[in-house]
Amino acid sequence: MAKPAPEISDYERARQEKIAKNQALLQQLQLDAAQTGLGPKKKATKPTTTTASKKRKRETEIKKEDGPRRTSARLQGIVADSEVARQKEELDTTAFHEEQKAKRQRVSADIDLADALVTGKNWNRAGNWLSAVGPAQPGERTFSAHDVKDTGEKELREVRARMSKLALWEGAEPNRIKITPERIYSLGFHPASDKALVFAGDKLGNLGLFDASQTSPEKVKQEADDADEDGDVDDEIEPAISTFKLHTRTISALHFPSHDPTALLTASYDSSIRKLDLTTSKAIELYAPSDRSADTPISGVEISRSDPNLLHFTTLEGVFGLHDLRTKPHETVELLYLSDKKIGGMSLHPAYPHLLATASLDRTLKIWDLRKITGKGDARAPHLVAEHESRLSVSHAAFNGAGQIATASYDDTVKIHSLPSEVWDSKPSSPYSMTPEEIKPTTVVPHNNQTGRWVTILRAQWQLQPQDGIQKFVIGNMNRFVDIYDAWAVWWGGYHGGSGCGDVSSYE
């Protein structure tokens, strides 16, 4: 006997009726859409063709591809997280590092300034740039104090009064004289007395040139306005500046040889030293390691006044080098390891170039006598005349014409050291050795040297040949001043260059 069908609840009966009603409504809507032409159309059937005709048609429709439109690992069939994917990633990383290394590798060939131009005007020997200069006659202007009346000493008061009349170059505001694209690491005036030529080396190996003797842009614009009938010359004229790419890394030091007024030496972190001939506009390589991939950043360079063929340089690896310029660039007379840490600055005595001063990250100022070099291997070094240790690292050391040394240190001091006459009067076979008392600084000047990450290290620079016979040095100030002191650290004045207003203000 068949079982009776289960009784349907009222809820289930209402649900089924609603479903049936919706299905009927949907069918009616589809019929209405088909009648009005809004419904989906059936695809027309195509006549069958032979296999050969299909193949010929496909061949004519194939487009030639120059290469894959995408190079992702998925399209190349490389499974993620597989050994093949790992090898591909390693190859890509290696290729990227090789590309970056090639960009930083130094260029050994001669460089023509016409090919090395980065920004500004091209090298024009017939124009406003240096065409020919006579014997070097170094001389720098000095700046004065603001409050001249408070100076008790008559001679110093007269000097400060004369210096207070100095002003900024009237051609343009300082922020418009952008001599290099990146941060400046080295800066210097050419010693020519008839032209105020300023050279600067930046972080990426660019050398900037600015001729401060050029006609100011304001005067050029005024002349153009006067010559124009309509008087509609409104474009702002920028000062003439040229920038050239001489190195692939930071230009750390500039040097103007005393025996060659048309030459400029540039030392770089790309391990090379170049000589720029200002008359031929060629930059040739004077020194570089034989291995182009060698990484020995150079921190200082100088040519001896007594021997124009002997090149002196220091590196960030604590090495002092002597190179004979009559030999090939990679042939060095001698490499001497003078410090376990980097040497930040070096200087030769102007009158006695066998005396060398080095400033190092190991917190020491050291004075060496190059006439007597002893030892073997890495222990080979010149005679150590004196050593003075500061509380923190010493950034730079500079000799003046009188044989005094100015150093700048991160212990926020500028120190002046004086050498006794026995140092240069001694014989090469028995050089003099100073006592700890003799090397102590004669004067210590409090000075903020905390440059931090974004400001170039402050260095004291002496006036090479002061016409008044007073030895003076200049050093930057973190308060945007340029401070000037004499050899006894008597403060002459501070020139404020931050606002471009030309005010002379006191040192604080």
C-alpha positions as CSV (number, residue, x, y, z in Angstrom):
1,M,0.0,0.0,0.0
2,A,1.5,3.3,-1.1
3,K,2.3,5.9,1.5
4,P,0.3,9.0,1.4
5,A,2.1,12.2,0.1
6,P,3.3,14.4,3.0
7,E,1.1,17.3,3.6
8,I,2.6,20.7,2.3
9,S,2.6,23.5,4.7
10,D,1.0,26.8,3.9
11,Y,4.4,28.5,3.7
12,E,5.8,26.0,1.2
13,R,2.7,26.2,-0.9
14,A,2.9,30.0,-1.1
15,R,6.6,29.8,-2.0
16,Q,6.1,27.4,-4.9
17,E,3.2,29.6,-6.2
18,K,5.5,32.6,-6.2
19,I,8.3,30.8,-8.0
20,A,5.8,29.6,-10.7
21,K,4.5,33.2,-11.1
22,N,8.0,34.6,-11.5
23,Q,9.0,32.0,-14.1
24,A,5.9,32.8,-16.2
25,L,6.6,36.5,-16.0
26,L,10.2,35.9,-17.1
27,Q,9.1,33.9,-20.1
28,Q,6.7,36.6,-21.1
29,L,9.4,39.3,-20.9
30,Q,11.7,37.2,-23.1
31,L,9.0,36.9,-25.7
32,D,8.3,40.6,-25.7
33,A,12.0,41.4,-26.1
34,A,12.4,39.1,-29.0
35,Q,9.4,40.7,-30.8
36,T,10.8,44.2,-30.4
37,G,14.4,43.2,-31.5
38,L,16.0,43.7,-28.1
39,G,16.8,40.1,-27.4
40,P,20.0,38.2,-28.1
41,K,20.5,37.4,-31.8
42,K,21.5,34.0,-33.0
43,K,24.8,33.8,-34.8
44,A,24.6,33.2,-38.5
45,T,26.0,29.9,-39.6
46,K,29.0,30.2,-41.9
47,P,29.5,27.9,-44.8
48,T,32.1,25.2,-44.2
49,T,35.5,25.6,-45.9
50,T,38.3,23.3,-46.6
51,T,41.2,22.9,-44.2
52,A,43.6,24.2,-46.8
53,S,41.7,27.5,-47.3
54,K,41.5,28.0,-43.5
55,K,45.3,27.5,-43.2
56,R,46.0,30.0,-46.0
57,K,43.7,32.6,-44.4
58,R,45.4,32.2,-41.0
59,E,48.8,32.7,-42.5
60,T,47.8,35.9,-44.1
61,E,46.4,37.2,-40.9
62,I,49.5,36.5,-38.8
63,K,51.2,39.8,-37.7
64,K,55.0,40.0,-37.3
65,E,55.9,40.7,-33.7
66,D,59.2,42.6,-32.9
67,G,59.4,41.0,-29.5
68,P,57.3,40.1,-26.5
69,R,55.1,42.9,-25.3
70,R,55.7,41.9,-21.7
71,T,58.6,40.2,-20.0
72,S,57.0,39.1,-16.8
73,A,58.0,35.8,-15.3
74,R,54.5,34.4,-15.7
75,L,54.5,35.0,-19.4
76,Q,57.9,33.5,-19.7
77,G,56.6,30.3,-18.1
78,I,58.7,30.8,-14.9
79,V,57.0,29.3,-11.8
80,A,57.0,31.6,-8.8
81,D,59.2,30.7,-5.9
82,S,61.1,28.2,-8.1
83,E,64.8,27.8,-8.6
84,V,64.5,29.4,-12.0
85,A,62.8,32.4,-10.6
86,R,65.5,32.8,-7.9
87,Q,68.2,32.6,-10.6
88,K,66.5,35.2,-12.7
89,E,66.2,37.6,-9.7
90,E,69.9,37.2,-9.0
91,L,70.8,37.9,-12.6
92,D,68.6,41.0,-12.6
93,T,70.2,42.3,-9.4
94,T,73.7,41.6,-10.7
95,A,72.9,43.5,-13.9
96,F,71.6,46.5,-12.0
97,H,74.7,46.7,-9.8
98,E,77.0,46.4,-12.8
99,E,75.1,49.3,-14.4
100,Q,75.5,51.5,-11.4
101,K,79.1,50.6,-11.0
102,A,79.8,51.6,-14.7
103,K,78.3,55.0,-14.0
104,R,80.6,55.6,-11.1
105,Q,83.7,54.3,-12.8
106,R,86.2,57.0,-13.7
107,V,87.0,58.0,-17.2
108,S,90.7,57.7,-18.1
109,A,90.7,59.4,-21.5
110,D,91.3,63.1,-21.9
111,I,88.2,65.3,-21.6
112,D,87.4,68.2,-23.8
113,L,85.3,70.8,-22.0
114,A,83.2,71.2,-25.1
115,D,82.1,67.6,-24.6
116,A,81.9,67.8,-20.8
117,L,79.5,70.8,-20.7
118,V,76.6,70.1,-18.3
119,T,75.0,73.5,-17.9
120,G,75.7,77.1,-18.8
121,K,77.8,78.6,-21.6
122,N,80.3,76.6,-23.5
123,W,84.0,77.2,-23.1
124,N,84.9,80.3,-25.1
125,R,88.6,81.2,-25.1
126,A,87.9,84.3,-27.1
127,G,85.1,85.6,-24.8
128,N,84.9,86.5,-21.2
129,W,86.7,83.5,-19.8
130,L,90.4,83.1,-19.1
131,S,92.4,83.2,-22.3
132,A,95.9,83.8,-21.0
133,V,97.2,84.9,-17.6
134,G,100.6,86.0,-16.5
135,P,102.6,84.7,-13.5
136,A,100.5,83.8,-10.5
137,Q,100.1,86.7,-8.1
138,P,97.8,85.3,-5.4
139,G,96.0,87.8,-3.3
140,E,92.6,87.7,-1.6
141,R,90.4,90.4,-0.3
142,T,89.6,90.3,3.4
143,F,86.4,91.4,5.3
144,S,86.1,93.7,8.2
145,A,84.2,93.9,11.5
146,H,80.9,95.8,11.8
147,D,81.8,97.7,15.0
148,V,85.1,99.4,13.9
149,K,84.9,102.1,16.6
150,D,85.2,99.5,19.4
151,T,88.6,98.4,18.1
152,G,91.3,99.7,20.4
153,E,94.4,98.9,18.3
154,K,95.0,101.5,15.6
155,E,96.3,99.3,12.9
156,L,93.6,96.7,13.3
157,R,90.9,99.4,13.4
158,E,92.2,100.8,10.1
159,V,92.1,97.3,8.5
160,R,88.6,96.7,9.7
161,A,87.5,100.1,8.4
162,R,88.9,99.3,5.0
163,M,87.3,95.8,5.0
164,S,83.9,97.2,6.0
165,K,83.6,98.8,2.6
166,L,83.4,95.5,0.9
167,A,80.1,94.3,-0.5
168,L,78.6,91.3,-2.3
169,W,79.0,91.1,-6.1
170,E,76.3,93.4,-7.4
171,G,75.5,91.3,-10.5
172,A,73.1,89.0,-8.8
173,E,71.7,87.7,-5.5
174,P,73.8,84.8,-4.1
175,N,71.0,82.3,-4.6
176,R,71.1,83.0,-8.3
177,I,74.8,82.2,-8.6
178,K,74.3,78.4,-8.7
179,I,77.7,77.4,-9.9
180,T,77.2,73.6,-9.6
181,P,74.2,71.3,-9.8
182,E,75.0,69.6,-6.5
183,R,76.5,70.4,-3.1
184,I,80.0,72.1,-3.3
185,Y,82.8,70.1,-1.7
186,S,85.8,72.3,-3.0
187,L,86.0,75.9,-3.8
188,G,88.8,78.3,-4.9
189,F,89.8,81.6,-6.6
190,H,92.2,81.4,-9.5
191,P,95.3,83.4,-8.5
192,A,95.1,85.7,-11.5
193,S,94.8,89.3,-10.4
194,D,93.0,90.7,-13.4
195,K,90.0,88.3,-13.3
196,A,88.0,87.1,-10.3
197,L,87.5,83.5,-11.5
198,V,85.8,81.2,-9.1
199,F,86.0,77.4,-9.4
200,A,83.9,74.8,-7.5
201,G,83.7,71.0,-7.4
202,D,80.5,69.3,-6.4
203,K,79.3,66.0,-5.1
204,L,78.8,64.3,-8.5
205,G,82.1,65.3,-10.1
206,N,81.0,68.6,-11.8
207,L,83.3,71.5,-12.0
208,G,81.7,74.9,-12.0
209,L,83.2,78.1,-13.3
210,F,82.0,81.6,-12.5
211,D,83.6,84.8,-13.8
212,A,82.9,87.6,-11.3
213,S,84.5,90.1,-13.6
214,Q,81.7,89.7,-16.1
215,T,79.3,92.5,-16.8
216,S,76.5,92.1,-14.4
217,P,73.1,90.8,-15.7
218,E,71.4,94.0,-14.5
219,K,73.7,96.2,-16.6
220,V,73.2,93.8,-19.6
221,K,69.5,94.1,-19.2
222,Q,69.7,97.9,-18.9
223,E,71.7,98.1,-22.1
224,A,69.2,95.9,-23.8
225,D,66.4,98.1,-22.6
226,D,68.1,101.2,-23.8
227,A,68.8,99.6,-27.2
228,D,65.2,98.3,-27.7
229,E,62.8,100.9,-29.2
230,D,59.7,99.4,-27.6
231,G,61.4,98.9,-24.2
232,D,59.8,95.4,-23.8
233,V,62.9,93.5,-22.7
234,D,61.5,92.0,-19.5
235,D,63.2,88.6,-19.3
236,E,65.4,88.1,-16.3
237,I,69.1,87.6,-17.4
238,E,71.1,85.1,-15.4
239,P,74.8,85.4,-14.6
240,A,77.1,83.5,-17.0
241,I,78.1,80.2,-15.4
242,S,79.6,77.1,-17.0
243,T,79.6,73.6,-15.5
244,F,81.6,70.7,-16.8
245,K,81.6,67.0,-16.0
246,L,85.2,66.1,-15.2
247,H,84.8,63.2,-12.7
248,T,82.3,60.5,-11.9
249,R,82.3,61.1,-8.2
250,T,82.9,64.0,-5.7
251,I,85.6,66.5,-6.5
252,S,87.2,66.7,-3.1
253,A,90.1,69.2,-3.6
254,L,91.3,71.9,-6.1
255,H,94.9,73.1,-6.5
256,F,96.4,75.8,-8.6
257,P,100.1,75.0,-9.2
258,S,102.4,78.0,-8.5
259,H,104.6,77.2,-11.5
260,D,101.7,76.9,-14.0
261,P,99.0,79.7,-13.8
262,T,97.0,78.2,-16.6
263,A,96.4,74.8,-14.9
264,L,93.9,73.6,-12.3
265,L,94.3,70.2,-10.5
266,T,91.2,68.4,-9.4
267,A,91.2,65.4,-7.0
268,S,88.2,63.1,-6.8
269,Y,86.7,60.2,-4.9
270,D,86.7,58.3,-8.2
271,S,90.4,57.7,-7.4
272,S,91.8,60.0,-10.1
273,I,93.6,63.4,-10.3
274,R,93.1,65.5,-13.4
275,K,94.8,68.6,-14.8
276,L,92.6,71.1,-16.6
277,D,94.5,73.3,-19.0
278,L,92.6,76.6,-19.1
279,T,94.1,77.7,-22.4
280,T,93.4,74.5,-24.4
281,S,90.3,73.5,-22.5
282,K,91.5,69.9,-22.1
283,A,91.4,67.9,-18.9
284,I,94.0,65.1,-18.8
285,E,94.5,62.4,-16.2
286,L,97.6,62.9,-14.1
287,Y,97.2,60.0,-11.7
288,A,94.9,57.0,-11.3
289,P,95.4,53.3,-10.1
290,S,96.1,50.8,-12.9
291,D,92.9,49.0,-12.0
292,R,90.0,51.1,-13.2
293,S,87.7,49.3,-10.7
294,A,89.9,50.3,-7.7
295,D,88.2,52.4,-5.1
296,T,90.7,54.7,-3.4
297,P,89.0,58.1,-2.9
298,I,91.5,60.9,-3.0
299,S,91.1,63.7,-0.3
300,G,93.9,66.1,-1.1
301,V,96.3,67.1,-3.8
302,E,99.3,69.5,-4.1
303,I,102.4,70.0,-6.3
304,S,105.6,70.9,-4.6
305,R,106.8,74.4,-5.2
306,S,110.4,73.2,-5.4
307,D,109.7,70.3,-7.8
308,P,106.9,70.9,-10.4
309,N,107.2,67.2,-11.4
310,L,106.3,65.8,-8.0
311,L,102.7,65.3,-7.2
312,H,101.5,64.8,-3.6
313,F,98.1,63.4,-2.6
314,T,96.3,61.7,0.2
315,T,93.4,59.2,0.3
316,L,90.5,58.4,2.6
317,E,92.3,55.1,3.3
318,G,95.0,56.9,5.2
319,V,97.5,56.7,2.4
320,F,100.0,59.4,1.3
321,G,101.2,59.2,-2.3
322,L,104.1,60.6,-4.3
323,H,103.8,60.5,-8.1
324,D,106.3,61.5,-10.7
325,L,104.4,63.4,-13.4
326,R,106.9,62.4,-16.0
327,T,105.7,58.9,-15.8
328,K,102.4,57.3,-16.7
329,P,99.3,58.1,-14.6
330,H,99.2,54.7,-12.9
331,E,102.9,54.6,-12.0
332,T,103.5,56.0,-8.5
333,V,106.8,56.7,-7.0
334,E,105.6,55.7,-3.5
335,L,102.6,54.9,-1.4
336,L,103.0,55.4,2.3
337,Y,100.4,54.4,4.9
338,L,100.3,57.2,7.4
339,S,97.1,56.5,9.2
340,D,94.7,53.7,10.1
341,K,91.8,56.0,9.3
342,K,91.0,58.4,6.6
343,I,93.1,61.5,6.0
344,G,90.8,64.4,5.5
345,G,93.3,67.1,4.6
346,M,96.9,67.7,3.8
347,S,99.2,70.7,3.3
348,L,102.8,71.3,2.3
349,H,104.9,74.1,3.8
350,P,105.2,76.8,1.1
351,A,108.8,77.5,1.8
352,Y,109.9,74.1,2.9
353,P,107.8,71.6,0.9
354,H,109.5,68.6,2.5
355,L,107.3,69.3,5.6
356,L,103.9,67.7,5.3
357,A,100.9,68.3,7.6
358,T,98.0,65.7,7.7
359,A,94.7,65.8,9.5
360,S,93.0,62.5,10.2
361,L,89.8,60.9,11.5
362,D,92.0,59.4,14.2
363,R,91.9,62.8,15.9
364,T,95.5,63.7,15.2
365,L,97.5,66.4,13.4
366,K,100.8,65.0,12.3
367,I,103.8,66.7,10.8
368,W,106.2,64.7,8.6
369,D,109.6,65.3,7.1
370,L,109.7,63.8,3.6
371,R,113.4,64.0,3.3
372,K,113.9,60.9,5.4
373,I,111.7,57.8,4.6
374,T,112.5,54.6,6.4
375,G,110.9,51.2,7.0
376,K,109.7,48.4,4.7
377,G,106.3,47.4,3.4
378,D,103.3,49.0,5.1
379,A,105.6,50.2,7.9
380,R,107.5,52.4,5.5
381,A,106.9,56.1,6.4
382,P,108.6,59.5,6.5
383,H,110.1,60.9,9.7
384,L,107.4,62.0,12.2
385,V,108.3,65.5,13.4
386,A,105.3,66.0,15.7
387,E,101.9,64.7,16.6
388,H,99.0,66.5,18.4
389,E,95.8,64.8,19.4
390,S,92.4,66.5,19.7
391,R,89.3,65.4,21.5
392,L,87.6,64.6,18.2
393,S,88.6,64.1,14.6
394,V,90.6,66.8,12.8
395,S,89.0,67.8,9.5
396,H,91.8,69.8,7.9
397,A,95.3,71.2,8.3
398,A,96.8,74.1,6.4
399,F,100.3,75.7,6.4
400,N,100.7,79.5,5.9
401,G,103.8,81.3,4.5
402,A,105.2,81.8,7.9
403,G,105.1,78.1,8.8
404,Q,102.1,78.1,11.1
405,I,99.4,75.5,10.8
406,A,95.6,76.1,11.2
407,T,93.4,73.1,12.0
408,A,89.6,72.7,12.3
409,S,88.3,70.0,14.5
410,Y,85.0,68.5,15.5
411,D,85.7,69.5,19.1
412,D,84.4,72.9,18.0
413,T,87.8,74.6,17.9
414,V,90.2,76.2,15.4
415,K,93.8,75.7,16.6
416,I,97.0,77.5,15.5
417,H,100.3,75.6,15.8
418,S,103.7,77.3,15.4
419,L,106.9,75.4,14.5
420,P,110.3,76.2,15.9
421,S,113.1,77.1,13.5
422,E,114.9,73.8,14.3
423,V,112.3,72.0,12.2
424,W,113.4,73.5,8.9
425,D,117.0,74.1,9.9
426,S,117.6,70.4,10.6
427,K,119.6,68.2,8.2
428,P,117.9,65.6,6.1
429,S,119.9,62.8,7.8
430,S,118.8,63.9,11.2
431,P,115.4,65.7,11.1
432,Y,114.2,67.5,14.2
433,S,111.5,65.9,16.5
434,M,109.3,68.3,18.4
435,T,108.4,67.7,22.0
436,P,104.7,67.5,23.1
437,E,105.0,70.9,24.6
438,E,106.3,72.4,21.4
439,I,103.5,71.1,19.3
440,K,100.8,72.4,21.6
441,P,98.6,75.0,19.9
442,T,99.6,78.6,20.6
443,T,96.0,79.7,20.3
444,V,92.6,77.9,20.5
445,V,89.6,79.6,19.1
446,P,86.1,78.4,20.0
447,H,84.3,77.8,16.7
448,N,81.2,75.8,15.7
449,N,82.3,73.1,13.3
450,Q,79.3,70.8,13.6
451,T,78.4,70.8,10.0
452,G,76.2,67.7,10.1
453,R,75.1,65.7,7.1
454,W,74.1,68.4,4.7
455,V,76.9,71.0,5.0
456,T,80.4,70.6,3.7
457,I,83.2,70.3,6.3
458,L,84.6,73.6,7.3
459,R,88.2,74.2,6.5
460,A,90.6,77.1,7.4
461,Q,92.3,78.6,4.3
462,W,95.2,81.0,4.6
463,Q,95.7,84.0,2.4
464,L,98.6,82.9,0.2
465,Q,100.6,86.2,-0.2
466,P,99.1,88.9,2.0
467,Q,100.2,92.3,0.7
468,D,100.2,93.8,4.2
469,G,102.4,91.0,5.5
470,I,99.8,89.8,8.1
471,Q,99.0,86.1,7.9
472,K,95.2,85.7,7.8
473,F,92.9,82.7,7.3
474,V,89.3,82.5,6.5
475,I,86.8,79.8,7.6
476,G,83.0,79.3,7.2
477,N,80.7,79.8,10.1
478,M,77.5,77.8,10.8
479,N,75.7,81.0,11.4
480,R,76.2,81.8,7.7
481,F,79.2,84.0,8.3
482,V,82.7,84.0,6.8
483,D,85.1,84.5,9.7
484,I,88.6,86.0,9.2
485,Y,91.4,85.7,11.7
486,D,95.1,86.6,11.7
487,A,97.8,84.2,12.6
488,W,97.4,84.9,16.3
489,A,93.6,84.3,16.1
490,V,92.8,88.0,16.4
491,W,89.4,88.3,14.9
492,W,89.2,90.7,12.0
493,G,85.6,90.3,10.9
494,G,82.8,88.1,9.8
495,Y,81.1,88.7,6.5
496,H,77.4,87.7,6.6
497,G,76.4,86.0,3.3
498,G,73.2,84.2,4.3
499,S,70.7,86.9,3.4
500,G,72.6,88.5,0.6
501,C,72.3,91.9,2.1
502,G,76.1,92.5,2.4
503,D,76.0,93.5,6.0
504,V,79.2,93.0,8.0
505,S,78.4,91.5,11.4
506,S,80.3,90.4,14.4
507,Y,81.3,86.8,15.2
508,E,79.3,85.0,17.9
